[in-house]
């Protein structure tokens, strides 16, 4: 069962990046993300209500849940979706895999957990990889657009990591992880509901197979099924081993990007992708499960 769950998570999360690509241009990013998490929260909340497990968080937990929801289910995705306006979905997935390295940095900054040398070496490889990705396209006349896309991807990844740090504080409260995610999604969607009209956008979306297909995949498979499969995988084999799925999922995303988006990478760009993946592998070699609740993964 564990091998099935592992490869299911790899495939489900690997395909989410192309599903995001399907929605690019159909609406603005805030509208696409809003409907994704409205649908995801409806499904998760409905499941909790039907099983009698829906719980209202205690009042002191709300600031942490709100912060986590803003970082994990709205602002981080604004960066990720915006990055796919300028970068292939496969490239964004590889940049996002650096979330592990951002987690290490944030653990050091906020929790004074000193990273070991392998994690630091992995971070250096990741930074060099990002530099090669940028250098590989600098000769292109639209290199500044790629630079903007890389900035959005890194910002979204950093915010995702901040959300993980906020989720660690929720261990102090008597609330299940599934309820935490549900209420976090509600907070993220609520923020987007405010941002959309303030930005002059409408809530409408195109009734096209392309856009709706991306929405259904992201909500049903990327956010709900992928998340539930991952939690079951963590229960069976541990968070440290389950986390290897985040290294392999970009391989699926790169394949989809090359086939459907007709992306061609230069040698420096390919070298950059390899360095980022190697940096993550190196960082994971000594990864140990944290005694805190399982950190939420992107999908």
N, C-alpha and C positions, 0 to 999 in steps of 0.2 A: 504493500500500500504506500509506503513512504516514497519509493522511487516514482510511482505514478504522481503523487502529490508534488514532488520536487519538479518534475518535468512539466506538469500542468502549470505551476506557478511561473516557470521560465517562459513557457509559450504564451500564457495569458498576458504577462507583463511585457514580454517582448513585442507583442502586437499592439499594445496600447499606444505606442509612439506613432505608428502609422494611422491608427484610428484618430488621433489628434490631428494628423495631417489632413485627414478627410474633411475635418470641420473648418480648417483654415480658409478664410475667405467667404465662407457662407454667412457668418455673423462676426461680430467683434468677439474678442477673447472672453470678455466678462460675461456676455450672454451665453456663450457655449459652456463655460464653466458653471454658471448659475444653474442651467438646466441639468447638467450632469449630476450635480450634487443634490438638487431637488429630487431627482429620480432615485439616486442612490440612497439618500436619507429616507425616502418613502419606503423603499424596499426593506432596508435594515430596521427602521422603526416599526414597520408592519410586522416583520418577523418577531421582533421583541415583544410587541403587543400581543400577538397571537399565542406566544409561548408563555405569557405572563411574566416576562423578564424585564419589561420596560421600567426604568427607575428614573426619578428626577434627582439630579446631583444635589448634594448639600450646598448651601449658600457659599461657604468659603471656597468651594472648588470652582465656582463659575469664572473667576478671573483667569485661572489657569486653562480651563476648557475653552474660554473665548480666545485667549492668546494662541492656543494650539490650533483651534479651528481657523483663525485668521492666517496662520503660517502654513498649515497643512492643506487646507481646503479652499483657499481663495487666492491670497497674494502670491504664494509660490507658483501656482498654476498660471497666474497672469504672466509671470516671467517665462515659464516654460512654453505656453501657447504663443507668446509674442516672439520667442526665439525661433519658432518654426516658421515664422514669416520670412526669415532670412537664412536659415540653416536646414539641411536635410534632417528628417526625423531621426535617422540612425545616428547622426553626429550628436544631436541633442541627447539621445539616450546614453551615449558614452560619456558625455560631459556630466550628465546627472548621476552616473555611477560613482562620481567623486563625492557623493553624499557621505560615504563612509569616512573619507578624509576630513570633510567639514565637521562631521560628528566628533572626530578625535580632537580637532582644533577647539570646538566649542566645549567639549568636556574639560579641556585644559583651561579655557578661559573662565568658565562658569562654575566648574566643580573642582578645579585644581588637580585633575587627574593627569599626571605626567605621562605622555605617550612614550612607548618604547622606540628603540632605534629603527626597527623594521617599519613601523607605521610612519615615522618621519621620512625614511627612505622612499616609502611608497608615495608620500605626499610630494616629494621632490620629483619623482618620475611623473606624477600627474601634472604638476605645473609645467614641466618640460614638454609633456604631451600637448597641453593646451597651447603652448607657445608654437609648437610645430604645426598644429592645426591652423593657427592664424598665419604663420609664415607661409604655409603651403598655398594660401589663396591671396596673398598680398599683391601678386602681380595682376590680379583681376581688377578691372576698372571699378567694380562694385565691392572692393575689399572692405570699405567702411561699413557696408551693410552686414557683412559677415562678422565684423568686430562688434557691431550692435547686437547681433544675434547671440554671439558668445557671451556678451555682458548680461543679456537677459537670462540665458541658460544658467550662468553662474549665480546670478541673483536668486533665481528660482530655487536652485539647489541649496544655497545658503539658507534661505527662508525655510525650506523643508527641514534642514538640520536644526534650525532654531525651534521648529515645532516639535521635533523629537526631544529636545532638551526640556521644553515646557511639559511634555507628557510625563517626564520622569517625576515631576513634582506631584502628579496625580496619584502616585502610589500611596500617599498619606491618607487618601479618602476611600471610603467604602463604596466604590462604584466599579462595575465590571468594565473591561476594556471595550467590549462591544457597545455598551451604553456611552462610554467616553467618546468613541468614534461617531456614534449617531449624533450626540449633542454637539460635537465639534463640527460635523457637517452642517448642522442647522445654523450654527454661528457663522460659518464661512459663507453659506448661501445667503444669510441675512445681510451680511456686509455687502455682498455682490448685488443684492436687491436694492441697496441704497446707492451703490456706485453707478449702476446702470443708468438711472434717470439723471443723476448729477452729471454724467458724461455726455448726456444728450442722446443716449441710445434707447432703443425700444426693446421690449422683452420678446418680440416676435422672432421666429426662426424659419428658415426655408423648409418646405415639405418635400425635400428631395431625398432619394434613396441614399445618396452619398452622405449627406449631413446627418440624417436620422440613423443611418447604419453606424456611423461613428459614435453618435450619442448612445445608442443602445449597447454597443460593445463596451464603451468606456464605463457606463453605469452598471450594467449587468455583470460583465466579465472582468473588466479592469478593476472596478472599485468594490464589488460585492463578492463575486466568486473567487477572484484572485486573493482578496483579503482573507476570506474564510479558509481557503485552501492553505494559505501561508500560516495562519494560526494553528491549524491542525498539524501542519508539518513541524512547526516549532514545538508543539506538544510531544510529537513522536521522536524527533531527532535532536532537538535543542536549537536555540536561537543562533548559535555560532555556525552550525552546519547549514541550517536553513538559509542563512544570509548569503551563501554562495550563489543562490538563484539570482541575486542582483548583479552578479558578475557575468553570468551567462545570458541573461535576457537581452543585453545590448547586441549580442551576436545575431539574435533573431531580428532585432530592429534594423541592424545594418543590412542584413539580407533583403528584408522588405524594402528598405530605402533604395538599395541598388537596383532591385528588379522593377519596382513600380514607379519610383521617382527618377529613374535613369540617371543616378548620381555617379560621377566618375571622380575618384580621389587621386590626387597626385601622390608621388612617393613620400614627400614630407608629411602630407596629411595622413597617409596610411601609417607612417612611423609614429605620428602623434597619437592615433587611435590605439596602436599597440602599446605605447608607453603608458597611456592612461589605464588600460586594462591590466597591464603588468603591475602598475602601482597599486591597484585595488587588490590583486592577488597577493602581493607582498604584504599589504596591510592586514589582510584577512588571515594570513598564516598563523598569527598568534592572537587572533580575535577570541575573546572569552565572553560567555554570556554574562550580561550585567545582572546584578541582583534586583534591579528595578523592573517594572513592567516592560513587556516587549515593545520595542519602538516601532512606530508605524512606517511601513514601506509604501513607495509611490506605485500607483498603478491605476 
